[in-house]
Amino acid sequence: MSRQPRDPTQVTAQPALTGSTGRRWLIWGALLGAVALVVLGLLVQVEPVTALIGCGLVVLLYIAMVVVRVAVRPHRARLLTLAWLLGAMAACALVCVLLVGAVARLTTG
């Protein structure tokens, strides 16, 4: 039985997951990390613990992206892992910002 050709309209068929070197994931991760660190850095005055934990998570996830880019050899696995790490970085930053807002709201209200 022959394999059917990959549907180019599928999300998993995009060039960033099939033919990339992984450099674009690191670039976007650095940009996202910089924005997240600036926002969380400004929120340290409001809720230091949560904001600093968020900063630490963002930095650790970016370090993990760099390690995966260098260490993981299977092309597809590397790109999927980088995509997941970028998504995790965005989710962690968002959750930390929302937690800071919730804590600030509860303590002032």
SEZADO-97972 format. One record per residue (C-alpha): x, y, z; residue in one letter; residue number from 1. Coordinates in steps of 0.02 Angstrom, whole numbers. Layout:
! SEZADO-97972
X, Y, Z, a, NUM
...
***
This chain:
! SEZADO-97972
0, 0, 0, m, 1
75, 167, -50, s, 2
78, 319, 61, r, 3
-37, 459, 10, q, 4
48, 626, -23, p, 5
49, 749, 121, r, 6
-91, 877, 114, d, 7
-8, 1049, 99, p, 8
-153, 1131, 191, t, 9
-120, 1037, 354, q, 10
-39, 1133, 496, v, 11
95, 1001, 513, t, 12
144, 1022, 330, a, 13
202, 1202, 347, q, 14
382, 1241, 298, p, 15
431, 1287, 477, a, 16
395, 1107, 528, l, 17
459, 1017, 374, t, 18
604, 1108, 295, g, 19
675, 1228, 423, s, 20
843, 1220, 508, t, 21
765, 1275, 673, g, 22
845, 1447, 668, r, 23
678, 1534, 641, r, 24
609, 1452, 798, w, 25
756, 1520, 898, l, 26
731, 1694, 826, i, 27
545, 1696, 867, w, 28
583, 1620, 1037, g, 29
708, 1759, 1073, a, 30
582, 1892, 1022, l, 31
443, 1815, 1125, l, 32
562, 1791, 1271, g, 33
619, 1972, 1265, a, 34
440, 2037, 1264, v, 35
390, 1919, 1404, a, 36
540, 1967, 1510, l, 37
504, 2152, 1488, v, 38
321, 2131, 1537, v, 39
359, 2016, 1683, l, 40
504, 2128, 1736, g, 41
385, 2275, 1748, l, 42
266, 2169, 1851, l, 43
399, 2124, 1980, v, 44
348, 2277, 2080, q, 45
168, 2215, 2089, v, 46
197, 2031, 2131, e, 47
382, 1987, 2143, p, 48
371, 1799, 2170, v, 49
255, 1759, 2026, t, 50
341, 1878, 1905, a, 51
514, 1812, 1947, l, 52
456, 1632, 1929, i, 53
385, 1679, 1759, g, 54
550, 1760, 1708, c, 55
643, 1604, 1762, g, 56
527, 1490, 1664, l, 57
544, 1595, 1507, v, 58
734, 1591, 1519, v, 59
736, 1403, 1553, l, 60
621, 1366, 1407, l, 61
730, 1468, 1290, y, 62
885, 1377, 1352, i, 63
792, 1214, 1318, a, 64
756, 1276, 1141, m, 65
941, 1309, 1111, v, 66
989, 1138, 1181, v, 67
860, 1051, 1071, v, 68
920, 1147, 918, r, 69
1098, 1089, 949, v, 70
1073, 915, 1021, a, 71
922, 836, 935, v, 72
967, 761, 767, r, 73
806, 694, 689, p, 74
746, 840, 586, h, 75
558, 824, 612, r, 76
573, 787, 798, a, 77
685, 939, 823, r, 78
564, 1056, 736, l, 79
411, 990, 827, l, 80
500, 1003, 994, t, 81
552, 1182, 957, l, 82
372, 1225, 912, a, 83
307, 1149, 1074, w, 84
438, 1239, 1178, l, 85
392, 1405, 1097, l, 86
209, 1373, 1136, g, 87
252, 1325, 1314, a, 88
351, 1486, 1333, m, 89
203, 1590, 1275, a, 90
83, 1494, 1388, a, 91
194, 1511, 1542, c, 92
217, 1697, 1515, a, 93
30, 1722, 1491, l, 94
-16, 1621, 1645, v, 95
110, 1717, 1751, c, 96
45, 1886, 1690, v, 97
-133, 1832, 1727, l, 98
-83, 1769, 1900, l, 99
2, 1934, 1939, v, 100
-156, 2026, 1886, g, 101
-267, 1911, 1989, a, 102
-158, 1927, 2144, v, 103
-150, 2115, 2125, a, 104
-338, 2123, 2106, r, 105
-369, 2016, 2259, l, 106
-248, 2112, 2370, t, 107
-312, 2286, 2324, t, 108
-497, 2248, 2309, g, 109
***
